[in-house]
Structures are given as structure tokens and as C-alpha cells.
């Protein structure tokens, strides 16, 4: 018993040292789970994150049996189970024992493959203070009962992971605040310096054209004035991108304002109750900016269709125009319209990006981001 206690202390120390060095949530969860499984008699484990709305997401797993792992962990992503339902109701507050796994039962019923003789699992909530994030589940072959020491170990590990999740979340928020402050500073500097210089240049060029009677000189000043106006318009758009007016009121209001500034008419449709995290909102905002810029420069139309919807497990954004369109080859994208940039932003959140376009048939951009 003493050796087992000492082993648990060493394992908790190893996990704590690992968690303290991790700054990315994905790597932290997978690494901690791997160390837990390797350092105990448990043979498999998985982590569910559960949103305030009660939707669960498989966030990390280690050595799942074939029946749960096949078809891209289909059974783990879909359906309900005892532990998730108890968590949603606020009735799962500590490590719990002897839980028959409904997902394993379904796998057996549907003959989905080997279960590694797993029928039960222990479960413990991941939390830090009053904040609850999800569940840590572990199991082993033929095991239907978990000892007090095993449950105590799970609670300790879950506490460590919950604290790490909160630390990483707070760090990310601080980084976002610092980035926003820097953007605001840069926007102010551009507005107070370059923006004012370009405005002065347009006035100077107009004055110069009025002071001369020579046609060639007038045309030169007119050209300078036109170029200065275009540069001023580009600068104002850049400032707006750095410090979008209205984003504090939500993505849709910000995109409407940006479209107005570009001289575009946005036909907006929102379906479902849209609740976006700051990361998702940032990506959709930047994708919307790039798409509207492309419409302004290349589509040749002023009316754009903008659909944002929640389909239950995905946030879907569809931006469509009936403009000129272009020949689009996914293997040879046009670098000038920022397709790769939009793709990378969406991919960073595990989403998908699709672009359809044809000459004289317009362009449709579709983004799907899971949550």
C-alpha cells in the first residue's frame, strides 16, 4: 500500500511538471492523459469537453478500443450517456465508480468491433473553482469496480488538469487583450499620421489643378488626386480592419458596417441562436473581411448575400455574390484574393473551407467550424 501511494505521488508530480510546461490546450490534454494511462493500471481514457448548452465534444483520448475508435470515433461524438447527462444536470461533482458505458453497450449491440473487454468506466469532472469544463473517463479490461485510492488519484489528476485549463484559458485571453491593444494603437497611429497626410495630398492636388490653366498639368494633378483618394480609401479600410467599429456588438453588426464602408449592400440572414467564442468570431470576422474585399475588387456587383447559421454542431457561414466569377482550381489557387489565408484561418479551428466559382456565375464561399 505504501509503495502504491508513493507511486501515485510520483505520478502526480510527473503530471504536474508536464502541465506546468504546456501552453497549448490540445497538447496538454493528450500528454496528461497519456501519462495517466502509462502510469496506472488503466488501459484507456478519454476527455469530454461540455459546453454551457450541454453539447459534448471528444477532446482527447488514449488507446480507445476498436469499437469506440472506428469510423473516426463516431460513437464518442454522438449520442448521450450517463456521465455526460449527470454532468449537464450538475449532479456529477466528484469521481464516480461502477458506471456501465452506454457507448460500449451500443458498440456491442451494433457489432462495431473489439471492446477490449471493457464494460465499465470511472468518471471525474474537470473543474477549477466554480468553473466546470468537462469529464475525464478511464477504464480497464474486466474492471467493474474502482478502489478509493484509484478514485482519489483520478480526482487529483482532474484537479491538476482543470487548473491547467484555466491557466491556459486566462493566458490566451491576456494575449488576445494585448493583441487588441496593439491593433488599436497601430490604428490610431495610422489615422493620425498616414491617413492625415493622404487627406492633405488630395486637397493639395485639387488646389494645384485649380491654380493652373495648362491642360497637361491639370491632368497630372487630377491623376495625383485620384491616386491619393484611392490610397486614402485603402488606408481607411486597413484602419477599420485593425479596429473594427461595431465588433463589440457582434460579428454581424461589424460585417454590416464594413460592407457599408466598402459601398456594398449586405443581405444578411441569421439562423439559430448564434453564440460565438472569441476565437471563432475572430476567424469568421477575418474571413468575412477578405471575402468582402474580394467582392469589392473583383465581383463587379454591390449586393452580397451573407448567411450565418447554427446547425446544431457547426457554425456555418455562406457568402455569395452573383458577379463576374472566375475559373477556380483548388490545386492552383489565385494568391491575389487571399484564399490560402482564409483556408488557414478556418483550418486552425478544425473547420472546412469551400469556394465555388465560375465565369459569369458568381462566387460562393462556405465555411463550417465545429463547436
C-alpha positions as CSV (number, residue, x, y, z in Angstrom):
1,X,0.0,0.0,0.0
2,X,2.8,2.4,0.9
3,X,4.6,1.6,-2.4
4,X,1.4,2.2,-4.3
5,X,0.9,5.6,-2.5
6,X,4.5,6.6,-3.3
7,X,4.0,5.6,-6.9
8,X,0.8,7.8,-7.1
9,X,2.7,10.7,-5.6
10,X,5.5,10.3,-8.2
11,X,2.9,10.1,-11.0
12,X,1.1,13.2,-9.8
13,X,4.4,15.0,-9.6
14,X,5.3,14.0,-13.1
15,X,1.9,15.1,-14.5
16,X,2.1,18.4,-12.6
17,X,5.5,19.2,-14.0
18,X,4.3,18.4,-17.5
19,X,1.2,20.5,-17.1
20,X,3.2,23.5,-15.8
21,X,5.3,23.5,-19.0
22,X,2.4,23.2,-21.5
23,X,0.9,26.3,-23.1
24,X,-1.4,24.7,-25.7
25,X,-4.6,23.0,-24.5
26,X,-4.6,20.2,-27.1
27,X,-1.1,19.1,-26.3
28,X,-1.7,19.5,-22.6
29,X,-4.8,17.2,-22.5
30,X,-3.3,14.5,-24.7
31,X,0.0,14.5,-22.9
32,X,-1.5,14.3,-19.4
33,X,-3.9,11.6,-20.4
34,X,-1.0,9.5,-21.9
35,X,1.0,9.8,-18.7
36,X,-2.0,8.8,-16.6
37,X,-2.7,5.7,-18.6
38,X,1.0,4.8,-18.8
39,X,1.5,5.2,-15.0
40,X,-1.6,3.3,-13.8
41,X,-3.4,0.0,-14.4
42,X,-6.0,1.9,-16.6
43,X,-5.7,0.9,-20.2
44,X,-7.8,3.6,-21.9
45,X,-9.1,7.1,-21.2
46,X,-10.9,10.0,-22.8
47,X,-11.8,13.6,-22.2
48,X,-15.1,15.2,-23.0
49,X,-15.5,19.0,-23.0
50,X,-19.1,20.0,-22.4
51,X,-20.4,23.4,-23.3
52,X,-22.8,25.6,-21.3
53,X,-25.5,24.4,-23.7
54,X,-24.8,20.8,-22.8
55,X,-23.1,19.7,-26.0
56,X,-20.2,17.4,-25.5
57,X,-17.0,17.2,-27.6
58,X,-14.4,14.4,-27.6
59,X,-11.3,16.5,-26.9
60,X,-8.6,13.9,-26.1
61,X,-8.3,10.1,-25.9
62,X,-5.7,7.4,-25.4
63,X,-5.8,3.7,-26.6
64,X,-9.6,3.5,-27.2
65,X,-10.8,0.0,-28.1
66,X,-11.6,-0.6,-31.7
67,X,-15.3,-0.4,-31.2
68,X,-15.1,3.2,-29.9
69,X,-12.3,4.3,-32.2
70,X,-13.6,3.2,-35.6
71,X,-15.4,5.5,-38.0
72,X,-13.5,8.5,-36.6
73,X,-14.7,7.8,-33.0
74,X,-18.3,8.1,-34.2
75,X,-19.9,6.7,-31.0
76,X,-17.8,9.1,-28.9
77,X,-19.0,12.1,-30.8
78,X,-22.7,11.3,-31.0
79,X,-25.5,10.3,-28.6
80,X,-25.8,10.7,-24.8
81,X,-24.5,8.7,-21.8
82,X,-24.9,8.5,-18.1
83,X,-21.8,10.5,-17.2
84,X,-22.5,13.4,-19.6
85,X,-26.2,13.6,-18.6
86,X,-25.3,13.7,-14.9
87,X,-22.7,16.4,-15.6
88,X,-25.2,18.5,-17.5
89,X,-27.6,18.3,-14.6
90,X,-24.9,19.4,-12.1
91,X,-25.1,16.1,-10.3
92,X,-21.6,14.9,-11.0
93,X,-19.2,16.7,-8.7
94,X,-16.6,14.1,-7.8
95,X,-15.0,10.8,-9.1
96,X,-17.7,8.2,-9.5
97,X,-17.5,4.4,-9.6
98,X,-19.1,1.5,-11.4
99,X,-20.5,3.2,-14.4
100,X,-21.7,1.0,-17.2
101,X,-20.7,2.6,-20.5
102,X,-23.7,3.1,-22.8
103,X,-21.4,3.7,-25.7
104,X,-19.7,0.3,-25.2
105,X,-23.2,-1.3,-24.9
106,X,-24.2,0.3,-28.2
107,X,-20.9,-0.8,-29.9
108,X,-21.7,-4.4,-28.8
109,X,-25.3,-4.2,-30.0
110,X,-24.2,-2.9,-33.4
111,X,-21.2,-5.3,-33.6
112,X,-18.8,-2.5,-34.2
113,X,-15.7,-4.5,-33.2
114,X,-13.4,-5.4,-30.3
115,X,-14.2,-3.8,-26.9
116,X,-11.0,-5.0,-25.2
117,X,-13.3,-6.5,-22.5
118,X,-14.2,-3.0,-21.3
119,X,-17.8,-2.6,-19.9
120,X,-17.5,0.0,-17.2
121,X,-15.5,3.2,-16.6
122,X,-14.8,5.6,-13.8
123,X,-15.6,9.3,-14.4
124,X,-14.5,12.5,-12.8
125,X,-15.3,16.2,-13.6
126,X,-12.6,18.6,-14.8
127,X,-13.1,21.8,-12.9
128,X,-11.3,24.7,-11.3
129,X,-13.1,26.5,-8.6
130,X,-16.7,27.1,-9.7
131,X,-15.8,26.5,-13.4
132,X,-16.5,23.1,-14.8
133,X,-15.1,22.1,-18.2
134,X,-16.0,18.5,-18.9
135,X,-15.1,14.9,-17.9
136,X,-12.1,12.6,-17.6
137,X,-13.0,8.9,-18.0
138,X,-10.8,5.9,-17.6
139,X,-11.3,2.1,-17.9
140,X,-9.6,-1.2,-17.9
141,X,-10.4,-4.8,-19.1
142,X,-12.8,-6.8,-16.9
143,X,-12.8,-3.9,-14.4
144,X,-16.2,-3.1,-12.9
145,X,-15.1,-1.5,-9.6
146,X,-12.5,1.2,-8.9
147,X,-10.9,1.5,-5.5
148,X,-11.0,4.5,-3.2
149,X,-7.3,5.1,-3.9
150,X,-7.9,5.0,-7.7
151,X,-10.8,7.4,-7.4
152,X,-8.7,9.7,-5.2
153,X,-5.9,9.6,-7.8
154,X,-8.4,10.5,-10.5
155,X,-9.7,13.5,-8.6
156,X,-6.1,14.7,-8.0
157,X,-5.3,14.4,-11.7
158,X,-8.6,16.0,-12.7
159,X,-7.9,19.0,-10.4
160,X,-4.5,19.4,-11.9
161,X,-5.9,19.3,-15.5
162,X,-8.7,21.7,-14.5
163,X,-6.2,24.2,-13.1
164,X,-4.1,23.9,-16.3
165,X,-7.2,24.5,-18.5
166,X,-8.0,27.7,-16.5
167,X,-4.4,28.9,-16.7
168,X,-4.1,28.4,-20.4
169,X,-7.5,30.0,-21.0
170,X,-6.6,33.1,-18.9
171,X,-3.2,33.3,-20.7
172,X,-4.9,33.2,-24.1
173,X,-7.3,35.9,-23.0
174,X,-4.4,38.1,-21.9
175,X,-2.7,37.6,-25.2
176,X,-5.9,38.5,-27.0
177,X,-6.3,41.6,-25.0
178,X,-2.6,42.6,-25.6
179,X,-3.1,42.0,-29.4
180,X,-6.2,44.1,-29.4
181,X,-4.4,46.9,-27.6
182,X,-1.6,46.8,-30.1
183,X,-4.0,46.9,-33.1
184,X,-5.8,49.8,-31.5
185,X,-2.5,51.6,-31.1
186,X,-1.5,50.9,-34.7
187,X,-4.9,52.1,-36.0
188,X,-4.6,55.3,-34.0
189,X,-1.1,55.9,-35.4
190,X,-2.1,55.3,-39.0
191,X,-5.2,57.6,-38.5
192,X,-3.1,60.4,-37.0
193,X,-0.2,60.2,-39.5
194,X,-0.5,58.5,-42.8
195,X,-4.3,59.0,-43.1
196,X,-4.0,62.7,-42.5
197,X,-1.1,63.0,-45.0
198,X,-3.1,61.3,-47.7
199,X,-6.1,63.6,-47.0
200,X,-3.8,66.6,-47.2
201,X,-2.4,65.3,-50.5
202,X,-5.9,65.1,-52.1
203,X,-6.6,68.7,-51.1
204,X,-3.2,69.9,-52.4
205,X,-3.7,68.1,-55.7
206,X,-7.1,69.6,-56.1
207,X,-5.8,73.1,-55.3
208,X,-2.9,72.6,-57.8
209,X,-5.3,71.7,-60.6
210,X,-7.4,74.9,-59.9
211,X,-4.3,77.1,-59.9
212,X,-3.1,76.2,-63.4
213,X,-4.6,76.6,-66.9
214,X,-2.3,74.1,-68.6
215,X,-4.2,71.0,-69.6
216,X,-1.3,68.6,-69.1
217,X,-0.6,70.0,-65.6
218,X,-4.3,69.8,-64.7
219,X,-4.4,66.2,-65.8
220,X,-1.3,65.4,-63.8
221,X,-2.8,66.9,-60.7
222,X,-6.1,65.1,-61.3
223,X,-4.2,61.8,-61.6
224,X,-2.4,62.5,-58.3
225,X,-5.7,63.4,-56.7
226,X,-7.3,60.2,-57.9
227,X,-4.4,58.0,-56.7
228,X,-4.4,59.8,-53.3
229,X,-8.2,59.2,-52.9
230,X,-7.7,55.5,-53.7
231,X,-4.8,55.3,-51.2
232,X,-6.9,57.1,-48.6
233,X,-9.8,54.6,-49.1
234,X,-7.4,51.7,-48.8
235,X,-5.9,53.2,-45.6
236,X,-9.4,53.7,-44.1
237,X,-10.2,50.1,-44.8
238,X,-6.9,49.0,-43.2
239,X,-7.6,51.1,-40.1
240,X,-11.2,49.7,-40.0
241,X,-9.8,46.1,-40.1
242,X,-7.4,46.8,-37.3
243,X,-10.0,48.4,-35.2
244,X,-13.5,47.3,-36.5
245,X,-16.3,49.6,-35.4
246,X,-19.2,47.5,-34.1
247,X,-17.4,44.2,-33.3
248,X,-18.2,44.7,-29.7
249,X,-21.9,44.4,-30.8
250,X,-21.3,41.1,-32.5
251,X,-19.9,39.7,-35.8
252,X,-23.0,40.5,-37.9
253,X,-23.1,44.2,-37.0
254,X,-19.3,44.5,-37.6
255,X,-19.6,42.9,-41.1
256,X,-22.6,45.2,-41.9
257,X,-20.5,48.2,-41.0
258,X,-17.5,47.0,-43.1
259,X,-19.8,46.4,-46.1
260,X,-21.2,49.9,-45.8
261,X,-17.8,51.4,-45.7
262,X,-16.9,49.5,-48.9
263,X,-20.1,50.6,-50.6
264,X,-21.6,47.1,-50.6
265,X,-25.2,46.1,-49.7
266,X,-25.2,43.1,-47.4
267,X,-28.3,40.9,-47.4
268,X,-28.0,39.2,-44.0
269,X,-29.8,36.1,-42.8
270,X,-29.1,34.6,-39.4
271,X,-30.5,31.1,-38.5
272,X,-30.4,29.7,-35.0
273,X,-29.1,31.2,-31.8
274,X,-25.6,32.2,-32.6
275,X,-23.1,32.2,-29.7
276,X,-19.5,32.5,-30.8
277,X,-16.3,32.2,-28.8
278,X,-13.8,34.9,-29.3
279,X,-11.6,32.6,-31.4
280,X,-14.4,31.6,-33.8
281,X,-15.6,35.2,-34.0
282,X,-12.1,36.4,-34.9
283,X,-11.7,33.8,-37.7
284,X,-15.2,34.5,-39.2
285,X,-14.5,38.2,-39.0
286,X,-11.2,38.0,-40.9
287,X,-12.7,35.6,-43.4
288,X,-15.7,38.0,-43.9
289,X,-13.3,40.9,-44.4
290,X,-11.2,39.1,-47.0
291,X,-14.3,37.9,-48.9
292,X,-16.0,41.3,-48.9
293,X,-12.7,42.9,-50.1
294,X,-12.6,40.4,-53.0
295,X,-16.3,41.2,-53.8
296,X,-15.5,44.9,-54.0
297,X,-12.5,44.4,-56.2
298,X,-13.4,41.5,-58.4
299,X,-17.1,40.7,-58.4
300,X,-18.5,43.8,-60.2
301,X,-21.7,43.8,-58.1
302,X,-22.7,45.6,-55.0
303,X,-25.2,43.2,-53.4
304,X,-23.8,40.3,-51.4
305,X,-25.7,37.5,-49.7
306,X,-24.4,36.7,-46.1
307,X,-25.8,33.7,-44.2
308,X,-24.7,32.8,-40.7
309,X,-26.3,29.8,-39.0
310,X,-26.0,27.3,-36.2
311,X,-26.9,23.8,-37.4
312,X,-26.6,22.1,-34.0
313,X,-22.9,21.2,-34.1
314,X,-21.4,23.6,-36.6
315,X,-21.3,27.3,-37.2
316,X,-21.9,27.8,-40.9
317,X,-21.0,30.9,-42.9
318,X,-22.0,31.3,-46.6
319,X,-21.0,34.4,-48.5
320,X,-22.4,34.6,-52.1
321,X,-22.3,37.1,-54.9
322,X,-23.8,37.0,-58.4
323,X,-20.9,38.8,-60.0
324,X,-18.3,38.0,-62.7
325,X,-16.9,34.9,-61.0
326,X,-13.7,33.3,-62.1
327,X,-12.2,29.9,-63.0
328,X,-11.2,28.3,-59.7
329,X,-8.8,25.4,-59.5
330,X,-8.3,24.3,-55.9
331,X,-4.8,22.9,-56.8
332,X,-3.8,26.2,-58.3
333,X,-5.5,29.0,-56.3
334,X,-5.2,32.6,-57.1
335,X,-2.8,34.1,-54.5
336,X,-4.1,37.7,-55.1
337,X,-7.5,37.1,-53.5
338,X,-6.3,35.6,-50.2
339,X,-7.8,32.1,-50.5
340,X,-4.9,30.4,-48.7
341,X,-5.1,32.9,-45.8
342,X,-8.8,32.2,-45.3
343,X,-8.3,28.5,-45.6
344,X,-5.5,28.5,-42.9
345,X,-7.6,30.6,-40.5
346,X,-10.5,28.2,-40.8
347,X,-8.3,25.1,-40.6
348,X,-6.7,26.4,-37.4
349,X,-10.1,25.8,-35.7
350,X,-10.7,22.4,-37.2
351,X,-13.1,23.8,-39.8
352,X,-13.6,23.4,-43.5
353,X,-13.4,26.0,-46.3
354,X,-15.0,25.6,-49.7
355,X,-15.0,28.0,-52.6
356,X,-17.1,27.6,-55.7
357,X,-16.9,30.0,-58.7
358,X,-17.4,30.0,-62.4
359,X,-17.1,32.8,-65.1
360,X,-20.3,34.9,-65.2
361,X,-21.9,32.7,-62.5
362,X,-20.7,34.4,-59.3
363,X,-18.8,33.0,-56.3
364,X,-19.9,31.2,-53.2
365,X,-17.7,30.8,-50.1
366,X,-18.8,28.3,-47.4
367,X,-17.1,27.9,-44.0
368,X,-18.0,25.2,-41.4
369,X,-16.5,25.4,-37.9
370,X,-17.3,22.8,-35.3
371,X,-18.0,23.8,-31.7
